[in-house]
């Protein structure tokens, strides 16, 4: 699983970023100042760092120069008006920057873009005791292979990628079967039942009355 370090002194912002990362199936840790970040980086491995510029003890620019030799991708988190910070960061070799406040969807898009550039995009999605191997289109539960049809696999991937979110039957049909699908929404219900049975996810896949389904941790 891709592991990301969030270096941000604002507790509320840091926790919100972590929530977005966890929802997108990234593993994440938080450091609230530059010194703490250095200690964490020395003791653990990270695939990407989200680095606030204005940090106590060791500022983001100084920290970036210290970790630059490690070759870890870095995205700067900068204030809206700090054009000078953006220019400095880009000239120093930072991979990208994002201005605060920002939407979670924009942050995730920038992260995915940087990881793709470094060929670090994860090929495996984990949910509890289940591994979903995207490239191989394989599913393993407790290490044992689970046989799924193509549509069952695609439905499973979409559920895991959108865990804890209510997905309507119409939305699922649009994403899995396509806009031009002509048929009943009952098809979704049948596939959900098969996933529940094969993965033993009776409690994990919740039915949302008159709407659709939600995968819960």
N, C-alpha and C positions, 0 to 999 in steps of 0.2 A: 504494500500500500504506500502511496506517495505521502511523505511526511513533510509538513510545512511548519516553520517557526514564525510566530507573529511577535514582532518586537514593537510594542506600543504601550506608552505610559498611561493612556486613558483607559481605565478598567472597563467602562461601558463599551467603548469602541472595540477594545481587544476581545471582549466576550462575544460581541455581535459578529465580529469577523470569524471567530472560532466556531460559532453556531453555523454560519454559512459554509465554512469548510467541512464541518462534520456532515451537514446535509448533502454535500457533494461527494461524500465518501473519501475525504482526505483526512489523514491523521494529523493532529496539530498540537503544538505546545505554545505557551505564551511566556515571554520575558518582558518585564515592565520597565527595565532600564538597560543601558548599554553594557554595564558591568555584568549584570545577570545574563544577558545575551551571550557575551563572550564565554562565560563559564559553561552555559548550556551547549554552545556550539563545539566547545572543546571536548565535551563528554558524550555527545550524541551525534547521529548522522541525520542530515536534513537534505531534502531534494530541492527546496526553495525557501527563501526568507522574505517575508513581508516586513519592511524596515521603515519605521517612522523616522523622519529627519530630526525633529525636535525631541530629543530624549535627555533625561537627567543622567548625570555622571559621565557618560560617554555619548556624544551626539551621533546621529546617524551617519554623517559623512566620515567621521573618524572611525566608526565601527566598520563601515564599508571598506575602507582602506585596509583594515586589519584582516578582514575575512576574504578580501578579493583574491588572494593567492590560493584559496581553497577551491575556487571554481564553482561555488554554489550560486545558482541564479538568484538575483535580488530584484525585487520590485519596491521602489520607494513609495511611501505614503506621505504626501506633501499637502501643505495648506493651500487653499484655493488661490491666494494672491501671490504665492512664492514662485514667480517665474524664474528668478535667479537660482532657486533650489533645483528646479527641473533641468535648467541648462547645465548647472554644475554636475548634477548626477549623470546626465547623459554623456557629458564629456569625460567623466570619470570611468564610464563603462558599465553603469547600471543597466539592467536589461529592460526595464520599463518603469513607469511611474503612474500613480493614480492620485487624483486630487480629492481631498476630503471637503465636504461629505460625498460619499459615492454609494451607488446602488450595489447590492450584493451580486446581482447578475453581471454587472460590468467587471467587478473584481474577479469573479470566477472565469469570465471570458479571457481576461488578461493573463490569469494564472495558466489557463489551458494553453494559450498561445505561447507563453514562455516555455512551458514544459514540453510542448511539441517541438519547439526549436532545439531543445536539448535532448530530444528523444527520450523523455522521461515519463511520458503519459502512461499511466498504469493500464495494464491489459487485464487486470483482475479486479472485480468488485466483490467485496466481502459483506455478508449480512449474517450476523450471528454465526452459526456453524456451517454456513453455506458459502462456497466460492463460485463466482460466475466468471468464467474465462471467455472474454469477449472475442478474441481473435480465433481461438479454437472452437468457439461455440459449444463449450462444455460446462456442465454444472456438477459440482461435487459437494456432497453433504457428509460431514465428518470423514472426508477422504474417499468416500464411495461415489462412483459415477451415477448420476441420475439421468435417465433417458428422457429427453423432451423432444417434442416435435418443433419445427421451425417457429410456428406461431406461439407455441408455449414458451419457447426460449425468448423470443422478442418481447412478449408480454412480461415475462419475469424481469428482463433487463429494465424495461420502462418502469416497472413497479419499484425496483430497488433504487433506480436513479432518482425516483421521486418519493422516497419513503416519507411517511408521516404527512403526506399531502393527499387530499381527497381527489380522486381521478374519476370523472364521470364516465359512463359507458360510451357516450358520444366521443369523448376525448380519446378513449382507448381505441375505439374503432378507427378514428381518424389517424392515429399514430401507428397502429399495428396493421390494419387492413387497408388504409388509404381512403382518400376523399370519395373515390368512385365505387366504394363498396356498396353492394346492394344486398341487403339481408337484414336479419333481425338482431337486436342487441342481445338476444338470448345466447348468441354465439360467445359473447364475452363471459357470460355466467358459466357456460359449460367449460370454457378454458380455465377460468378461475377455480372451479371445482377440481379440475384435474391437477392444477398446481398445488392446491391445498392437500390433495391426497398424496401426490408423489413426493412433496417436500415435507409433509407432515406439518403444514402451516395453517392449521385450522384456526388458531388464535392470532396468528400474525397478520393474515389477510382479513381485514374487517369489512363487512358489508355496511355501507352508509345508505340508510333507507331512502329510496327514491332517487338516489344520485349515482352511486357507483361503489368504488372500493378504495381502501386505504391500507397500505402496508405499514404496520407498526412495529417498532423495536420492543 
